[in-house]
Amino acid sequence: MSEFRIERDLLGEREVPIDAYYGVHTLRACENFQITGTSVSIFPELVVALASVKQAAAQANTELGLLATKKCEAIVAACEEIRAGSLHDQFVVDVIQGGAGTSTNMNANEVICNRALELLGHERGQYRHLHPNEDVNMAQSTNDVYPTALRIAALFSMDSLLAAMEHLRAAFHAKALEFSPLLKIGRTQLQDAVPMTLGQEFSTYALMLEEDITRLDEAKRLISEINLGATAIGTGITAHPDYAGKALAALNQITGLSLHTAPNLIEATQDCGGFVQLSGILKRIAVKLSKTCNDLRLLSSGPRSGFGEINLPPMQAGSSIMPGKVNPVIPEVVNQIAFEVIGNDLTVTMAAEAGQLQLNAFEPIIANALFRSFKHLANGCTTLADLCVKGITANPDRLKSNLDRSISLVTALNPFIGYEEATAVAAEAYANGTNVRDVILRRRLMTETELDDALRHEVLTQPRVYELVNRARHIDPPEAGDENS
């Protein structure tokens, strides 16, 4: 028995592996685009989205009387199998390819067609019974199928990333509550600043994630606008006038999404602005996550010679030469994810800018960049939450020591002793290697009771209406000759 079947295209005949569900167009694409060694099947959301589009198209064309019911049923059954996870290994074209995604569309057409042929009782490749282009691709073009599939896959990926971000936000929020009683010194420009609580510090990480969750959720509306029905350039040539509406209704029912057709299909077919905006949001998330990880590495630095205010859970040995060394490997890997996502955003930007006239030919690289960013950010958020944030502990003694030794603590006493006197206190404390409290008491600027009251936890970490008597001590100058002033 032959190991191949013969298929034909405009360039001639080729031998296709007998057990392959893909066909000659996919075979040529695999030969032409040996770029990354990674096939589109690495993004299952995209494969599922392609099958969803093909299923919706078949149902719409059958409803319009253009596709035989028997053919439609076979196509729909094949698409449902793919959406359930079957045959993903048959989506073999490289993620980076020329042709504006045509190779990916052809790959989907051929796999769906050959599986549908089997369901109809025919052998793979017997396209006289069901054809990948004439039937599976009816009323479609790569130029509306591919971007529509990208948007559907992006919406699926958004949900996964949003869940991972919420998981990480909850982990930071839990730590914020746990650390709320712990007073520490804040820092600006890596120099001592005014006091805060460790809980306040961690609550900012939770809030930054919450803000980005909102921004990402807002992007769904723009990404939900599709151009299915546009066909080649947006004029709808080869499609029935009612096809776009019926295909949209079927697609929403299949995916459970709330997609809507673009008001101008010619514009929608060439404009990649929605992908640029989405990529920008992913970059924003990456930048802020990386900043958070920088903070975690600084706060846990040491353990003896750094900040040492928190402890990250030890995950693995940190050195092949220094025994006992443990590195912040989880924040480090999230930093690297962020660097990649920032680079991916530039890729999306350049690809969108490079579009010409009625089509952007570079959507495959946009897809590769976007879906890698989605996947890696989601994995990074989950990893950071589970293998780092949940296991963070505080070092109360180090927190107190750093606070007590900080000269910037004198800022909290400005309302009581005035800026000039506070400056003098700070200078003396720094020069003599002592602390602010001792200098204040030695100079008799405040009593010990007044000092204790001024340095209370709640006074140091939130706004306060100071007593008029204390404000008067530095606002109103003493009268000349007043010995009691």
C-alpha positions in Angstrom: 0.0 0.0 0.0 1.4 3.4 -1.0 2.5 5.7 1.8 1.4 8.8 -0.1 -1.6 10.1 -2.0 -1.3 12.5 -5.0 -2.8 16.0 -4.7 -2.7 18.8 -7.3 -2.5 22.6 -7.1 -1.7 25.3 -9.6 2.0 24.4 -9.4 1.5 20.7 -10.2 1.3 17.3 -8.4 2.8 16.4 -5.1 2.9 13.4 -2.9 1.1 14.0 0.4 1.5 11.5 3.3 -1.4 9.1 3.2 -2.2 9.5 6.9 -2.1 13.4 6.8 -5.3 15.4 7.2 -3.6 18.4 5.6 -3.1 18.6 1.9 -0.8 20.0 -0.9 -1.2 23.6 0.0 -0.1 22.9 3.6 2.7 20.7 2.4 4.2 23.5 0.2 3.8 26.0 3.1 5.8 23.6 5.4 8.6 23.5 2.8 8.6 27.2 2.2 8.5 28.4 5.8 11.0 26.5 7.8 11.5 29.5 10.1 10.9 28.9 13.8 10.3 25.1 13.9 7.1 25.9 15.8 3.7 25.2 14.2 0.5 27.2 14.7 -0.7 24.3 16.9 1.3 25.8 19.7 -1.6 28.3 20.0 -4.7 26.0 20.6 -6.9 29.1 21.0 -6.1 30.0 17.3 -6.9 26.5 16.1 -10.2 26.5 17.9 -11.0 30.0 16.6 -10.3 28.9 13.0 -12.6 25.9 13.4 -15.3 28.1 14.9 -15.1 30.5 11.9 -15.3 27.6 9.4 -18.3 26.1 11.2 -20.1 29.4 11.3 -19.5 29.9 7.6 -20.8 26.5 6.7 -24.0 27.0 8.7 -24.6 30.4 7.2 -24.0 29.2 3.6 -26.4 26.2 4.2 -29.1 28.5 5.6 -28.7 30.6 2.5 -29.2 27.5 0.3 -25.6 27.6 -1.1 -24.1 24.5 0.6 -25.7 21.1 0.7 -27.0 20.1 4.1 -25.1 16.8 4.0 -21.8 18.6 3.4 -22.6 21.2 6.1 -23.2 18.5 8.6 -19.9 16.8 7.9 -18.0 20.1 8.0 -19.7 21.1 11.3 -18.9 17.7 12.8 -15.2 18.0 11.8 -15.1 21.5 13.3 -16.6 20.4 16.5 -14.0 17.7 16.9 -11.2 20.2 16.4 -12.8 22.6 18.8 -12.9 19.8 21.3 -9.1 19.3 20.9 -8.8 16.7 18.1 -6.4 17.0 15.1 -4.5 20.0 16.4 -1.3 18.2 15.5 -2.4 18.5 11.9 -2.0 22.3 12.0 1.6 22.1 11.0 2.5 25.4 9.2 5.1 27.6 10.8 3.8 30.4 13.0 5.8 32.9 10.9 4.9 32.7 7.3 4.4 34.9 4.2 1.1 35.3 2.5 -0.9 37.2 5.1 -2.0 33.9 6.8 -3.1 32.1 3.7 -1.1 29.0 4.6 -2.8 28.8 8.0 -6.2 29.2 6.3 -5.4 26.6 3.7 -4.2 24.3 6.5 -7.5 24.7 8.3 -9.5 24.1 5.1 -7.7 20.9 4.2 -7.8 19.4 7.7 -11.5 20.1 8.1 -12.2 18.9 4.6 -10.3 15.6 4.9 -11.9 14.8 8.3 -15.3 15.7 6.9 -14.6 13.4 3.9 -14.0 10.5 6.3 -17.3 11.3 8.1 -19.0 11.1 4.7 -17.5 7.7 4.0 -14.8 8.8 1.6 -11.0 8.7 1.7 -8.8 11.7 2.4 -8.0 13.7 -0.7 -11.1 12.7 -2.7 -12.0 16.4 -3.1 -14.6 15.7 -5.8 -17.0 14.9 -3.0 -16.1 17.8 -0.8 -13.6 20.5 -1.6 -11.4 22.5 0.8 -11.7 25.7 -1.1 -15.1 25.5 -2.8 -17.0 24.1 0.2 -15.0 24.6 3.4 -13.8 28.1 2.3 -17.1 29.1 0.6 -17.8 32.9 0.8 -14.5 33.4 2.6 -11.0 34.7 2.1 -7.9 34.5 4.2 -8.3 38.2 4.6 -11.4 37.9 6.6 -11.1 34.5 8.1 -7.6 35.0 9.5 -8.1 38.3 11.3 -11.5 37.2 12.6 -9.9 34.1 14.0 -7.1 36.2 15.6 -9.6 38.3 17.3 -11.6 35.3 18.6 -8.3 33.7 19.8 -7.3 37.0 21.5 -10.6 37.1 23.4 -10.1 33.5 24.5 -6.5 34.4 25.6 -7.7 37.5 27.4 -9.9 35.4 29.6 -7.0 33.2 30.6 -4.8 36.2 31.3 -7.4 38.0 33.3 -7.9 34.9 35.5 -4.2 34.6 36.1 -3.9 38.4 36.9 -6.8 38.1 39.3 -5.1 35.1 41.0 -1.9 37.2 41.5 -3.9 40.3 42.6 -5.6 38.2 45.3 -2.2 36.9 46.5 -0.8 40.4 46.9 -4.0 41.5 48.6 -3.7 38.7 51.1 -0.2 39.7 51.9 -1.2 43.4 52.2 -3.7 42.4 54.9 -1.1 40.1 56.6 1.6 42.8 56.7 -0.7 45.8 57.6 0.6 46.0 61.2 4.3 46.2 60.2 5.8 49.7 60.1 8.8 50.3 57.9 10.7 53.0 56.1 9.6 54.0 52.6 12.1 54.8 49.9 12.3 57.2 47.0 15.2 57.2 44.5 16.6 54.4 46.6 17.0 56.8 49.5 15.2 56.7 52.8 11.8 58.5 52.7 8.9 58.7 55.2 7.4 55.7 57.0 4.7 53.4 55.7 3.5 49.9 56.5 4.6 46.8 54.6 0.9 46.2 54.0 0.6 49.6 52.2 3.6 48.6 50.1 2.0 45.3 49.0 -1.4 46.8 48.5 0.0 48.9 45.7 1.0 45.8 43.8 -2.5 44.5 44.1 -4.0 47.8 43.0 -1.6 48.1 40.0 -2.9 44.7 38.8 -6.5 45.7 39.5 -6.0 48.7 37.2 -4.6 46.6 34.4 -7.3 44.1 34.7 -9.8 46.9 34.1 -7.8 48.2 31.1 -7.6 44.7 29.6 -11.3 44.1 30.1 -12.0 47.4 28.3 -10.1 46.2 25.3 -12.6 43.4 24.6 -15.0 45.8 22.9 -12.5 46.8 20.2 -11.2 43.3 19.6 -14.8 42.0 19.3 -15.2 43.9 16.0 -14.7 41.4 13.1 -14.6 41.6 9.3 -16.1 38.2 8.5 -17.9 38.7 5.2 -15.4 41.1 3.8 -13.7 38.4 1.7 -10.8 39.7 -0.3 -10.6 43.4 0.3 -13.8 44.2 2.1 -16.3 44.5 -0.8 -17.8 41.1 0.0 -17.2 39.7 -3.4 -18.3 36.0 -3.8 -20.4 36.2 -0.6 -24.2 36.4 -0.4 -25.5 39.8 0.8 -27.0 38.2 3.9 -23.9 36.0 4.6 -22.1 38.3 7.0 -25.1 38.7 9.3 -25.9 35.0 9.4 -22.2 34.0 9.9 -21.9 36.5 12.7 -25.0 35.1 14.5 -23.7 31.5 14.1 -20.2 32.5 15.3 -21.6 34.2 18.4 -23.6 31.1 19.2 -20.6 28.8 18.6 -18.1 30.8 20.7 -20.3 32.3 23.3 -18.8 35.7 22.5 -20.5 39.0 21.7 -18.8 39.7 18.4 -20.1 42.4 16.1 -19.4 43.2 12.4 -17.3 46.3 11.6 -19.4 49.1 10.0 -16.9 49.4 7.2 -15.4 46.1 6.0 -12.9 47.7 3.7 -11.4 49.7 6.6 -11.5 46.7 8.9 -9.7 44.4 6.5 -6.6 46.6 6.3 -6.5 48.3 9.8 -4.6 46.5 12.6 -5.1 49.3 15.1 -7.0 47.1 17.5 -4.0 44.7 17.7 -1.7 47.7 18.4 -3.9 48.9 21.2 -4.2 45.4 22.7 -0.4 44.9 22.5 0.1 48.2 24.2 -2.0 47.1 27.1 0.0 43.8 27.4 3.1 46.0 27.4 1.7 48.1 30.2 1.0 45.0 32.2 4.5 43.7 31.6 6.1 46.9 32.6 4.3 47.1 35.9 4.8 43.5 36.7 8.5 43.9 36.1 8.6 46.9 38.3 6.9 44.9 41.0 9.4 42.1 40.6 12.3 44.6 40.9 10.8 45.7 44.2 10.6 42.2 45.5 14.2 41.5 44.6 15.3 44.7 46.3 13.2 44.2 49.5 14.5 40.6 49.8 18.1 41.4 49.0 20.8 40.1 51.3 20.1 38.1 53.4 22.7 39.9 55.5 24.0 42.7 53.4 20.9 44.0 51.6 17.5 45.4 52.6 16.5 42.1 54.0 13.0 43.3 54.9 11.1 40.3 53.4 12.0 36.7 52.6 11.1 35.1 49.3 10.4 31.4 49.5 13.6 29.5 48.5 13.0 27.5 45.3 16.4 26.1 44.3 20.1 26.4 44.9 21.4 29.7 43.5 25.0 29.0 42.6 27.3 26.3 41.4 30.2 27.7 43.3 28.8 29.6 46.4 27.2 27.1 48.8 24.0 28.2 50.5 23.2 31.0 48.0 19.6 31.3 47.1 18.5 33.6 44.3 15.1 35.3 43.6 14.5 33.1 40.5 10.8 33.5 40.3 10.8 37.4 40.1 13.7 37.0 37.7 11.8 34.8 35.3 8.8 37.2 35.3 11.2 40.1 34.6 12.4 38.2 31.5 8.8 37.6 30.4 8.3 41.3 30.6 11.3 42.0 28.5 9.9 39.7 25.8 6.4 41.2 25.9 7.9 44.7 25.5 9.8 43.5 22.5 6.7 41.8 21.1 4.9 45.1 21.3 7.4 46.7 19.0 7.0 43.7 16.6 3.2 44.3 16.6 3.7 48.0 16.1 6.1 47.6 13.1 3.9 44.9 11.5 0.8 47.0 11.8 2.6 50.0 10.3 3.9 47.9 7.4 0.4 47.3 6.0 -0.2 48.5 2.4 -3.4 49.6 0.7 -6.3 47.2 1.3 -4.5 44.5 3.3 -1.9 44.0 6.0 0.3 41.0 5.0 2.0 40.7 8.3 -0.7 39.5 10.6 1.1 36.1 11.2 3.9 37.9 13.1 1.3 39.9 14.9 -0.4 36.7 15.9 2.8 35.1 17.0 3.8 38.1 19.1 0.4 38.6 20.7 -0.3 35.0 21.6 3.2 34.5 23.1 2.7 37.6 25.2 -0.7 36.3 26.4 0.6 32.8 27.1 3.8 33.9 28.9 2.1 36.7 30.9 -0.6 34.3 32.1 2.0 31.6 33.1 4.2 34.3 34.7 1.3 35.7 36.9 0.4 32.2 38.1 4.0 31.3 38.8 4.7 34.5 40.6 1.6 34.0 42.8 2.0 30.4 43.6 5.8 30.0 43.9 6.7 33.4 45.3 4.0 35.8 46.7 2.1 33.3 48.7 5.2 32.2 50.5 6.7 35.7 51.3 7.4 36.4 54.9 8.4 39.6 56.7 11.4 40.3 58.9 9.9 42.6 61.6 13.2 43.1 63.4 14.9 44.4 60.2 11.9 46.6 59.4 12.1 48.2 62.9 15.8 48.6 62.8 15.8 50.3 59.4 13.0 52.6 60.6 14.7 53.5 63.9 18.0 54.3 62.1 16.4 56.3 59.3 17.1 60.1 59.5 14.1 60.8 57.2 11.9 60.0 60.2 12.4 63.6 61.1 10.0 64.6 58.3 7.1 63.5 60.4 8.1 66.1 63.0 8.1 69.1 60.7 4.6 70.2 61.9 6.0 70.2 65.5 9.5 71.6 65.3 9.6 73.2 61.8 11.6 72.5 58.7 14.7 74.4 59.8 15.0 72.7 63.1 14.2 69.4 61.6 17.0 69.9 59.1 19.5 70.6 61.9 18.3 67.5 63.7 18.8 65.4 60.6 22.3 66.8 60.0 23.4 66.1 63.6 21.9 62.6 63.6 23.8 61.8 60.3 27.1 63.3 61.4 27.1 61.5 64.8 25.7 58.2 63.7 22.8 58.5 66.1 19.0 58.4 65.6 16.5 61.2 65.3 14.7 60.4 68.5 17.8 60.8 70.6 18.7 64.2 69.0 15.2 65.5 69.5 15.2 64.6 73.2 18.8 65.9 73.8 17.8 69.2 72.2 14.6 69.3 74.3 12.6 70.1 71.2 9.8 67.8 72.3 9.1 65.8 75.4 9.2 62.0 75.3 5.4 61.9 75.5 5.0 64.4 72.7 7.5 62.4 70.6 5.8 59.1 71.2 2.5 60.7 70.2 3.9 62.2 67.0 5.5 58.9 66.0 2.5 56.7 66.5 1.8 54.2 63.8 -1.4 55.8 62.5 0.2 59.3 62.6 3.2 58.2 60.4 1.2 56.4 57.7 -1.8 58.6 56.9 -3.0 62.3 56.9 -3.6 63.9 60.2 -5.1 67.2 61.5 -2.5 68.4 63.9 -3.4 70.2 67.1 -3.4 73.9 66.8 -1.0 74.2 69.8 1.5 72.1 68.0 1.1 74.0 64.7 1.5 77.3 66.6 4.9 76.2 68.0 6.5 76.8 64.6 4.0 78.9 62.7 3.9 81.8 65.2 7.3 83.3 66.1 7.9 84.1 69.8 7.5 87.7 70.9 10.7 89.6 71.5 11.8 89.4 75.1 9.3 86.6 75.9 11.3 84.3 78.1 8.6 81.7 78.1 8.4 81.3 74.3 
